Amino acid sequence: MVGKSVDRTAVSPIAPSDGKLADNIVFFARALRRAGMRIGPAAIADAIDAVTLIGIGSRSEFYAALQCTFVKRHEDQVLFDEAFNLFWRSRDLVQKMIALLSPVAPGRQGGDRARRAGEERLREALLAGGDDSRSPRDEPEIEVDARHTVSGRELFRKTDFAQMTTAEIAEARKALSSLILPMDRVRTRRFRAAHRPVRIDPRATMRDAMRFGGELILPRFREPRLVHPPLVVLADISGSMSQYTRIFLHFLHALTEQRQRVHTFLFGTRLTNVTRQMRHRDPDEALDECVAAVNDWSGGTRIGETLHEFNRRWSRRVLGQGAIVLLITDGLERDDTAELEVEIDRLHRSCRRLVWLNPLLRFDGFEARARGVRAMLPHVDEFRAVHNLESVAELVKSLSGQGAQGADPRRFLHMRAA
């Protein structure tokens, strides 16, 4: 495997003569494992043996020895390179650690790719691997009566994504990846072998009888095959939606790893298919590829025009076999709503189920007053919020067929008519 170029200057700051090189390799491997790489004890032993055999003639040879033993997957290459350049560098090490320990303000949601894939996980892994032999400080134990209060976990589930700190957003991404994925299945016209007496399979029965010369005929059965329906996601990346969409993409990444037919499209002023980018194993690298693929992140939005492009170019390719469409947008259309109403109606007729996810529903006094919202509501099956972990969990239950309580869009139409 060919990695990116590394610095060919001075060798590792740890010399083999002081007996600390093996300890540092073990610490480095543990940091990589905490960051998400699959490294076992055998790989650590192989790395120490490889460095012992080749010696430390140059930094490039040392890099090659560790890379060959630790990097087993292509998606781990970027993470390994970042960790190696940070951990095994003598110059500017103090400045880098100070930068890592300093609070980092959230960057722009646009096309800024200064933060590399896996950098946040790598920072936490390196800083969490200090000396475990230190005894924790003895602090006074405080007992809190929490019988009449809401647990912190429950409050975290209801916290708006836009109001979370950097640490809370990282925790929310982990929680989204660990959600129980929807278990929805649809019946197809194809069959598979069954052990229950559902329906006799004549061909399988005759083939089995030919093995015994027709003297013994045992019935064989078949049943309809159940598969996951295609899931198509149309996510708004305009300025008012980019933060919610960026966090929701972590949930879609976990969904893409478990299901085969998940198609993701991002739209602002134009439509971009990022299905291929979402198939990267590393979630941070997948999101970086998605940001690089679009040119209008955190820009304006033209919902009607982008839906027209989707219906014309992509609907027949991805909306077959009972597809479910998730439309993530606030419905604030900047153009005329006549085209929007026509295209959303066409999209609704082309799929089995159209679910609109709108973060504006986080407000208790939400009303369907915007022109785009009034044009879209009559053509959706469910109208849901997508602003916190609790709303995403409710979406998973709905996709799994456990009901759609409180998601009927007609209640907002009746409210408006009244």
C-alpha positions in Angstrom: 0.0 0.0 0.0 1.4 3.4 -0.9 0.9 6.1 1.7 1.3 9.8 1.3 4.8 11.3 1.5 6.3 11.7 4.9 9.0 13.9 6.2 12.4 12.4 5.5 14.3 14.5 8.0 15.5 13.5 11.4 14.7 10.1 12.8 12.4 9.3 15.8 13.2 11.3 18.9 13.5 8.0 20.8 16.8 6.2 20.3 16.9 2.4 20.5 19.6 2.5 23.0 17.5 4.0 25.8 15.1 1.1 25.9 12.0 3.3 25.3 11.3 2.6 21.7 9.2 -0.5 22.3 7.1 1.3 24.9 6.5 4.2 22.5 5.4 1.8 19.7 3.0 0.1 22.1 1.6 3.5 23.1 1.3 4.6 19.5 -0.6 1.4 18.6 -3.0 1.9 21.5 -3.7 5.4 20.3 -4.4 4.2 16.8 -6.7 1.5 18.2 -8.6 4.1 20.3 -9.0 6.2 17.1 -10.7 3.3 15.3 -8.0 1.2 13.6 -8.1 -2.6 14.1 -4.8 -3.3 15.7 -4.2 -6.4 17.9 -1.4 -7.6 20.1 0.1 -9.6 17.2 0.4 -6.6 15.0 2.2 -4.7 17.8 4.7 -7.5 18.3 5.3 -7.7 14.5 5.9 -3.9 14.5 8.5 -4.1 17.2 10.2 -7.1 15.5 10.3 -5.3 12.2 11.9 -2.1 13.7 14.4 -4.3 15.5 15.4 -6.2 12.3 15.6 -3.2 9.9 17.1 -0.8 12.5 16.3 2.9 12.3 18.4 4.1 9.4 16.0 6.8 8.3 12.5 8.2 9.1 11.1 6.8 5.8 12.2 3.2 6.7 10.7 3.5 10.2 7.5 4.8 8.6 7.4 1.9 6.2 7.9 -0.7 8.9 5.0 0.6 11.0 2.7 1.1 8.0 3.1 -2.4 6.8 2.2 -3.9 10.1 -0.5 -1.5 11.3 -2.4 -0.5 8.1 -4.6 -3.3 7.0 -7.4 -1.3 5.3 -7.3 1.4 2.7 -9.5 3.7 4.8 -7.0 3.6 7.7 -4.2 5.2 5.6 -5.2 8.8 6.2 -5.5 8.3 10.0 -2.2 6.5 10.2 -0.4 9.3 8.3 -1.8 12.0 10.6 -0.9 10.0 13.7 2.6 9.2 12.5 3.5 12.8 11.6 2.2 14.0 15.0 3.5 11.3 17.3 7.0 10.6 15.8 8.2 14.2 15.3 10.7 15.8 17.5 10.4 19.3 16.2 7.3 21.5 17.1 5.9 18.6 19.2 5.1 20.9 22.1 3.4 23.5 19.8 1.2 20.7 18.3 0.2 19.4 21.7 -0.7 22.9 22.9 -2.8 23.3 19.7 -4.6 20.0 20.4 -5.3 20.9 24.0 -6.6 24.4 23.1 -10.3 24.8 22.6 -11.2 24.6 18.9 -14.0 26.8 17.6 -16.3 25.2 15.1 -15.2 25.9 11.6 -17.3 27.2 8.8 -19.9 24.8 7.4 -18.9 25.5 3.9 -16.3 24.0 1.7 -13.5 24.6 4.2 -11.5 21.3 4.3 -8.7 22.5 6.6 -9.6 19.8 9.2 -8.6 16.5 7.9 -10.5 13.2 8.2 -10.2 11.6 11.6 -8.4 14.5 13.2 -10.9 14.9 16.0 -10.8 11.1 16.8 -7.0 11.2 16.7 -6.8 14.1 19.0 -9.0 12.4 21.6 -7.0 9.1 21.2 -3.6 10.7 21.8 -4.7 12.8 24.7 -6.5 9.9 26.4 -3.5 7.7 26.4 -1.6 9.2 29.2 0.0 7.3 32.1 -2.6 5.0 33.4 -0.5 4.4 36.6 -1.4 7.7 38.1 -3.9 7.5 40.9 -6.9 9.8 40.6 -7.1 12.7 43.0 -9.1 12.2 46.1 -12.1 14.5 45.7 -15.0 14.9 48.1 -17.9 12.8 47.2 -21.1 14.7 46.6 -24.5 13.1 46.7 -27.3 14.6 44.6 -30.9 13.7 45.0 -32.1 13.3 41.4 -35.4 11.6 42.1 -37.5 14.6 40.8 -35.2 15.7 38.0 -34.7 14.6 34.4 -31.6 12.5 33.8 -28.7 14.1 31.9 -29.0 11.5 29.2 -32.6 12.4 28.6 -31.7 16.1 28.4 -28.9 15.3 25.9 -31.4 13.4 23.7 -33.6 16.5 23.6 -30.8 19.1 23.0 -31.0 20.9 19.7 -28.1 20.1 17.3 -27.6 23.9 16.8 -27.1 24.5 20.5 -24.6 21.7 21.2 -20.9 22.3 22.0 -18.1 20.7 20.0 -17.8 17.8 22.5 -21.6 17.3 22.5 -21.7 17.2 18.7 -19.0 14.5 18.8 -21.0 12.5 21.3 -24.1 12.9 19.2 -22.3 11.5 16.2 -21.4 8.4 18.2 -25.0 8.1 19.4 -26.3 8.4 15.8 -24.0 5.6 14.6 -25.2 3.3 17.4 -28.9 3.7 16.8 -30.9 0.6 16.0 -31.3 0.7 12.2 -34.8 0.4 10.7 -35.9 -3.2 10.1 -38.4 -2.4 7.3 -38.8 -5.1 4.6 -41.0 -5.4 1.6 -42.3 -8.4 -0.2 -40.9 -9.0 -3.7 -42.2 -11.2 -6.6 -39.2 -13.5 -6.3 -39.2 -16.6 -4.0 -36.8 -18.4 -1.8 -36.7 -21.9 -0.3 -38.8 -22.3 2.9 -39.1 -25.0 5.5 -42.6 -24.0 6.5 -45.5 -25.3 4.3 -46.3 -21.9 2.8 -46.4 -22.7 -0.9 -45.3 -25.8 -2.8 -42.4 -25.3 -5.1 -43.1 -27.7 -8.1 -39.6 -27.4 -9.7 -37.7 -28.0 -6.5 -40.0 -31.0 -5.7 -39.5 -32.6 -9.1 -35.7 -32.0 -9.0 -35.5 -33.7 -5.6 -37.7 -36.6 -6.8 -35.4 -37.3 -9.7 -32.6 -38.0 -7.3 -34.6 -41.1 -6.1 -35.9 -42.1 -9.6 -39.4 -40.9 -8.8 -39.9 -43.5 -6.1 -39.9 -41.0 -3.3 -41.6 -37.6 -3.7 -41.3 -35.1 -0.9 -42.8 -31.7 -1.3 -40.6 -28.7 -1.2 -41.9 -25.2 -0.3 -41.1 -21.6 -1.1 -42.0 -18.2 0.2 -41.8 -14.6 -1.1 -38.4 -13.0 -0.6 -38.3 -10.0 1.8 -35.7 -7.3 1.1 -35.0 -3.8 2.4 -36.7 -1.2 0.1 -34.4 1.4 -1.4 -33.9 4.5 0.8 -33.4 7.8 -1.1 -32.3 10.9 0.9 -32.6 14.4 -0.5 -30.8 16.7 2.0 -30.7 20.5 1.9 -27.3 22.0 2.5 -28.3 25.7 2.4 -27.1 28.1 5.1 -30.0 27.4 7.4 -29.8 23.6 7.0 -26.1 22.8 6.7 -25.5 22.0 10.4 -28.4 19.7 10.7 -27.6 17.9 7.4 -24.0 17.5 8.4 -24.9 15.7 11.6 -27.6 13.6 10.0 -25.1 12.4 7.4 -23.4 10.4 10.2 -26.6 8.5 10.7 -26.8 7.9 6.9 -23.3 6.7 6.8 -24.1 4.0 9.4 -27.2 3.1 7.4 -25.2 2.9 4.2 -22.8 0.4 5.7 -25.7 -1.9 6.8 -28.0 -1.6 3.7 -27.2 -1.9 0.1 -29.6 0.4 -1.6 -29.2 3.8 0.1 -28.9 6.7 -2.2 -27.9 10.2 -0.9 -28.3 13.5 -2.7 -27.4 16.9 -1.5 -28.9 20.1 -2.9 -28.7 23.8 -2.5 -28.9 25.6 -5.8 -28.0 22.4 -7.6 -28.3 18.7 -7.1 -25.3 16.5 -6.3 -25.2 12.7 -6.0 -22.9 11.7 -3.1 -23.8 8.1 -2.8 -20.3 6.9 -3.8 -18.7 9.3 -1.3 -20.9 8.0 1.5 -19.5 4.4 0.9 -16.2 5.2 2.5 -15.6 3.1 5.6 -14.3 6.0 7.7 -17.2 8.5 8.5 -15.0 11.5 8.7 -13.4 10.8 5.3 -16.9 10.2 3.8 -18.1 13.6 5.0 -15.0 15.3 3.7 -15.6 13.7 0.3 -19.2 14.9 0.4 -18.2 18.5 1.2 -15.6 18.4 -1.6 -18.1 17.1 -4.1 -20.5 20.0 -3.8 -19.9 23.6 -4.8 -22.8 25.3 -3.0 -22.5 24.2 0.6 -24.1 26.8 3.0 -25.4 28.8 0.0 -28.9 29.5 -1.3 -31.6 26.9 -2.1 -33.8 26.2 -5.1 -36.0 23.3 -4.0 -38.3 23.2 -7.0 -35.5 23.3 -9.5 -33.5 20.6 -7.8 -36.5 18.4 -7.4 -37.2 18.8 -11.2 -33.6 17.7 -11.9 -34.0 14.7 -9.6 -37.3 13.6 -11.2 -35.9 14.0 -14.7 -32.5 12.3 -14.2 -32.6 10.0 -11.2 -36.2 9.0 -10.2 -36.4 6.0 -12.6 -33.0 4.8 -11.5 -33.4 4.8 -7.7 -37.2 4.9 -7.0 -38.0 1.3 -7.8 -39.3 -1.6 -5.6 -41.2 0.5 -3.1 -38.6 3.1 -2.4 -38.8 5.5 0.7 -37.8 9.1 0.2 -36.5 11.2 3.1 -36.6 14.9 2.2 -34.6 17.1 4.6 -35.3 20.8 4.2 -36.9 23.7 5.9 -39.2 24.4 2.9 -38.0 28.0 2.5 -38.2 28.3 -1.2 -36.7 31.4 -2.8 -38.3 31.0 -6.2 -41.9 30.7 -7.3 -43.7 27.8 -5.7 -45.6 26.7 -8.8 -42.8 24.5 -10.0 -42.2 23.2 -6.5 -45.8 22.0 -6.1 -45.6 20.2 -9.5 -42.3 18.5 -8.7 -43.1 17.5 -5.2 -46.4 15.9 -6.4 -44.5 14.0 -9.1 -42.0 12.8 -6.5 -44.8 11.7 -4.2 -46.4 9.6 -6.9 -43.1 8.0 -7.8 -42.2 6.6 -4.4 -44.0 4.4 -1.8 -43.6 6.8 1.0 -42.4 10.4 1.3 -41.2 11.6 4.7 -40.4 15.3 5.1 -37.8 16.1 7.9 -38.0 19.8 8.9 -35.9 21.2 11.8 -38.4 24.1 12.1 -40.7 21.8 13.9 -38.6 22.2 17.0 -40.6 25.4 17.7 -43.8 24.7 19.5 -45.6 27.5 17.7 -44.7 26.4 14.2 -47.3 27.2 11.6 -47.4 26.5 7.8 -47.2 30.1 6.7 -44.2 30.0 4.3 -45.2 29.5 0.6 -42.9 26.6 0.1 -44.2 24.8 3.2 -47.8 25.3 2.1 -47.0 24.0 -1.3 -45.2 20.8 -0.1 -47.4 19.7 2.8 -50.3 18.2 0.8 -47.9 15.9 -1.0 -46.0 14.2 1.9 -47.0 11.2 4.0 -45.2 12.2 7.2 -44.0 15.5 8.5 -41.3 15.1 11.2 -38.6 17.1 13.1 -34.9 16.4 12.7 -33.2 18.6 15.2 -32.1 16.3 18.0 -31.3 12.6 18.9 -34.9 12.0 20.0 -36.4 13.0 16.7 -33.9 10.8 14.8 -34.9 7.9 17.1 -38.6 8.5 16.3 -37.7 8.4 12.6 -36.1 5.0 13.0 -39.2 3.7 14.7 -41.4 5.0 11.9 -39.2 3.5 9.2 -39.4 0.2 11.1 -43.2 0.2 10.8 -43.9 1.0 14.5 -46.4 3.7 13.7 -46.3 7.4 12.8 -47.9 9.1 15.7 -47.9 12.9 15.5 -46.4 13.0 12.0 -49.6 13.6 10.0 -49.0 16.7 7.9 -52.8 17.4 7.6 -52.9 18.8 11.1 -50.9 21.8 9.9 -53.1 22.2 6.9 -56.2 22.2 9.1 -54.6 24.7 11.4 -53.8 27.0 8.6 -57.3 26.7 7.1 -58.8 27.5 10.5 
